[in-house]
Amino acid sequence: MHDNERRLSDYIDQLNAEKKPKDHEHLGADPELQKLFHTARLVRSLREPAMPERDFPAKLVRAVTDQLVQTKQKKKKRAWMASIAGIAAMLALSLLIHFASLFDHPNIVKAMEKAFQDVNAYHGFLEIVETNAQGKTTTQAKLEIWADKHGRYYIQELEGSNKGLITVNNGQTKWQIRPSEKQVHRFPAFPDPYRFAFELGNEIKGIKQAISTNIIGEEKAANRPSWIVEVTPQGGEPYRIWIDKETRLPLQKQYAMQHGIQYKMTYTKIEWNHAIPEKLLTYHVPKGFQEVNQNSEQIVTNIDEAKEAVGFLPDTVSQIPSGYVQDRIAIIPDKKLVKLYYRALDKEIVIIQGKAIGEWKLAPTAMVGKIHHQTAEIQSPVVEESGVIGAGGPYAGLTDLHSIRWRQNGFEYAVIGHASLGDLIAFTKELTNGAFEMPTHKDPFPFKPKVEVPVDLEREKNDQKTSMLEVRLGNWILCLWLKYLSACKCPLEALLEITRFTMKTCALSKTTGRRPS
């Protein structure tokens, strides 16, 4: 092989190996060969940069430390060079810590799910703070919260506009003790449109269903080391949530600024318990208070009692679907309705039945199925309270509530609940001896939105996959930039200013998604 060809081949091999070619410093080389070297470098620059090894930060720290030691051993050394080496060492160390955190972050969603499985109940104090556009903060409320994984809770407002208000749901009934009115208002336990802010089970469920979750930093919440996670939900603005590093459970939540107001909710104290104290879940009317009963349901002990009250024998499921148990039987005497309740951990389903009254009408947004060749209305979620759904309780407008309704042999039935549509179908089939049929046409949704907004889901997935790569690449480029600066012969003040600007720009690009110009 000709000497120039061999040298060019070696030059390219060394470039590909991420090494500085030996011939790069030989200025006396053949001019034609120099042009070929230049062309090889241009071609090589078109390749994506090679990512650093896992131990790159550690190697960088050792290299900078060695340079610092050698500098100290020299007879003629300059004070500013030692300062630069020190700055580089500190920055390299911070990058080492950051790289380690990138490799060691858990799958935060799975970690939260697993941690919450071991929680039977919890007791905490929740603080809700409002911040306006001028940065002024105001404490809106302080709550004492008891809650368990079955959806039961006891909430007392300690500070705020409703100070003294107590709201309780024990799974059988729900009530509010209102000291300012000297009244106790009683409501149906299900459905429960109120719930309460920052309920851990619902938070974890919402994060699991989000478009993306990204750990963007670390900070103490309630004086506990936590990860800051930015959550992009399926609908609404992104928000941030602080996850306790030790328990892997949420401690703090901050909403995006909207209309000049931003809310932050923090569990200033929280502990894990076996159960909610029974006395807190026991219904009572304090002395001197008036009971206002807004729940027309009455609990009965068996189907025969229900029959005596409403005048017909209610149908029951042939076999309760797996995971569920019958919770209670209730009647609404004035409307001649029977309600059979079934529960499974945080899910609840109720079967409502009564005599068919008036003309059968479908909800305009419903899907249409079949039961014994008759029309079955499927609402997911429930938008309109038609027939026995409207008579059985306030169900419309709850986004996680689904229903199936139909008529058969002079009676109207509805299966409705905080559960998956699949669970409702299982109950419906048990009630109709398997006669239920879902829509069979290709498009099960007969109604289309007036405005369709295109969403590039593939792009969203790719953005999530590349986010970590961009962070690592940005840090690597920053390291190279710092090494270059440390070799420059310019004043220390200028180097420090450039370094601060570089780090600020990289941090801004990582936080906002905008690349530095």
C-alpha positions, 0 to 999 in steps of 0.5 A, spaced: 500 500 500 502 506 498 505 510 504 499 516 503 494 511 503 496 507 509 497 514 513 490 516 510 487 509 512 490 509 519 488 516 520 480 514 519 481 508 523 483 513 529 478 518 528 473 512 528 476 509 535 475 516 538 482 518 538 486 524 536 490 521 529 498 522 530 498 525 523 493 531 526 499 535 529 504 533 523 503 540 519 509 538 514 505 533 511 503 533 503 498 538 502 494 533 498 494 529 504 492 534 509 486 536 504 484 528 505 485 529 512 480 535 512 475 531 508 475 525 513 474 529 519 468 533 515 465 526 514 466 523 521 463 529 524 456 527 520 456 521 525 452 521 531 457 522 537 459 516 541 456 516 548 461 516 554 462 509 557 458 508 564 464 510 568 466 516 564 464 521 570 469 517 574 475 517 569 474 524 568 474 526 576 481 521 576 484 525 570 482 532 573 485 530 579 491 527 576 492 534 572 491 538 579 497 534 582 501 534 577 500 542 577 502 542 584 508 539 583 511 543 578 516 549 580 512 554 576 505 554 577 500 559 576 494 560 581 489 561 576 490 554 573 489 550 580 483 554 581 480 552 574 482 545 576 478 545 582 472 548 579 473 542 573 473 537 579 467 540 583 463 540 576 466 533 574 464 530 581 457 533 580 456 530 573 458 523 577 453 524 582 448 526 576 450 520 572 449 515 578 442 518 579 440 517 572 442 509 572 439 508 579 433 511 578 427 506 579 421 505 575 417 510 579 410 508 577 411 501 578 415 503 585 409 507 587 404 501 585 408 496 589 409 501 595 401 502 596 399 495 595 402 494 602 398 500 605 392 498 609 390 505 611 394 512 612 393 518 617 396 525 615 396 532 615 395 536 608 396 543 607 393 547 601 397 553 599 395 558 593 401 562 590 399 568 585 402 571 579 406 576 584 409 570 588 404 571 594 402 565 598 396 564 602 394 557 606 387 555 603 386 550 608 389 545 613 386 538 613 387 532 618 386 526 613 384 518 615 383 514 609 384 506 607 385 502 601 377 501 601 375 508 599 373 509 606 375 516 609 375 521 615 376 528 613 376 534 618 378 541 616 383 544 621 384 551 618 380 555 612 374 557 610 370 551 612 374 550 619 371 545 623 367 541 617 368 534 618 366 529 612 366 521 613 364 516 608 364 509 611 362 505 605 355 504 608 353 512 608 356 518 607 355 524 612 358 531 613 358 535 620 357 542 619 358 546 626 357 553 623 350 550 621 349 545 627 347 540 622 349 533 620 347 532 612 347 525 610 348 522 603 349 516 599 356 513 600 356 511 593 357 514 588 361 519 591 363 525 587 367 529 593 372 524 595 378 529 597 384 532 594 391 528 594 388 521 595 394 517 594 390 511 591 387 516 586 394 520 585 398 513 583 392 511 578 392 518 575 400 517 574 399 510 571 395 513 566 399 519 564 402 520 557 409 521 560 412 521 567 419 524 568 424 525 574 426 532 573 430 533 580 431 532 587 428 536 593 426 535 600 418 535 601 416 535 608 423 535 610 424 528 607 428 527 601 424 526 594 424 525 587 421 531 583 416 528 577 413 532 572 407 528 570 403 529 563 396 527 564 391 524 558 388 531 559 389 537 562 396 541 564 402 538 566 404 538 574 409 536 579 409 531 584 414 529 590 415 522 591 418 520 598 425 516 596 424 512 602 417 510 602 416 511 594 409 514 595 407 521 594 408 527 599 407 533 595 403 536 588 404 542 585 399 544 579 401 548 573 399 556 574 392 557 571 389 564 571 395 567 575 394 562 581 398 556 582 396 550 588 401 546 592 398 540 596 403 537 601 402 532 607 406 535 612 406 529 616 404 522 614 404 515 617 401 508 615 396 504 619 393 498 619 386 501 619 382 507 621 379 508 628 372 505 628 370 511 632 371 515 626 367 511 621 361 510 626 355 515 624 352 519 630 349 526 630 352 530 636 348 533 641 344 539 639 345 538 632 339 537 627 340 531 622 338 533 614 337 526 611 339 527 603 339 519 602 332 516 601 335 509 601 334 504 606 338 498 608 335 491 608 337 484 611 335 480 605 332 479 598 325 477 602 325 484 605 326 487 599 320 484 596 316 486 601 318 493 601 317 494 593 312 489 591 316 484 586 322 479 587 329 482 585 333 478 580 340 476 583 346 474 579 347 467 578 355 467 580 358 473 583 364 475 579 371 473 581 374 478 586 367 481 588 363 480 594 356 482 596 356 488 600 349 490 602 342 490 599 338 497 599 331 499 597 328 506 595 321 505 597 318 511 594 320 509 587 320 502 588 327 500 586 332 495 589 339 496 589 344 490 590 351 493 592 358 489 590 365 491 592 372 489 591 377 493 594 377 500 591 371 498 586 364 498 587 358 496 583 351 496 584 345 493 580 339 497 580 332 494 578 325 496 578 318 496 574 319 499 567 316 506 567 314 511 561 318 510 554 324 507 553 329 512 551 337 512 549 342 517 552 344 520 545 352 519 547 351 511 548 353 505 545 348 500 543 349 493 545 343 487 545 340 483 551 335 477 548 335 481 542 333 488 546 337 494 546 342 495 551 344 502 553 352 502 554 355 509 557 362 510 558 362 514 562 355 516 565 353 522 561 345 522 562 341 519 568 336 516 564 330 511 567 332 507 573 339 511 573 336 517 574 332 515 579 337 511 583 342 516 585 346 522 582 351 518 577 351 523 571 358 527 570 363 522 574 368 521 569 370 514 572 363 511 572 360 506 567 353 503 566 349 498 562 342 499 562 336 495 559 329 493 559 326 486 560 319 482 561 316 489 564 322 491 568 328 496 567 335 494 570 342 498 570 349 495 572 353 501 574 359 502 578 366 505 579 370 499 575 372 497 568 367 496 563 369 489 563 367 488 570 360 491 568 359 486 563 361 480 567 355 482 572 350 483 566 352 476 563 351 473 570 344 477 571 342 475 564 344 468 563 350 470 558 345 474 553 349 480 553 352 482 546 357 488 545 356 492 539 359 488 533 360 493 528 367 495 526 366 502 530 363 501 536 362 509 537 356 511 533 357 518 535 364 522 532 366 529 535 365 535 532 372 537 532 378 531 532 385 533 534 390 529 531 395 526 536 402 523 534 402 518 539 408 515 536 412 521 536 410 522 544 413 515 545 419 517 541 420 523 545 420 519 551 425 514 549 430 520 547 429 524 553 434 520 557 439 520 551 439 528 550 440 529 558 446 524 557 449 527 551 448 534 554 452 533 560 457 529 555 458 536 551 458 540 557 464 536 560 468 537 553 466 544 553 469 545 560 475 541 559 476 546 553 475 552 557 480 549 562 486 549 557 484 556 554 489 562 557 484 567 559 482 570 565 479 566 571 473 571 571 472 570 564 472 562 565 467 562 571 462 567 567 462 562 561 462 556 565 456 559 569 452 561 563 454 554 560 451 550 565 445 555 566 443 554 558 444 546 559 439 546 565 434 551 561 434 546 555 433 540 559 427 543 563 423 547 558 425 542 552 428 548 548 435 547 545 440 552 547 442 557 541 
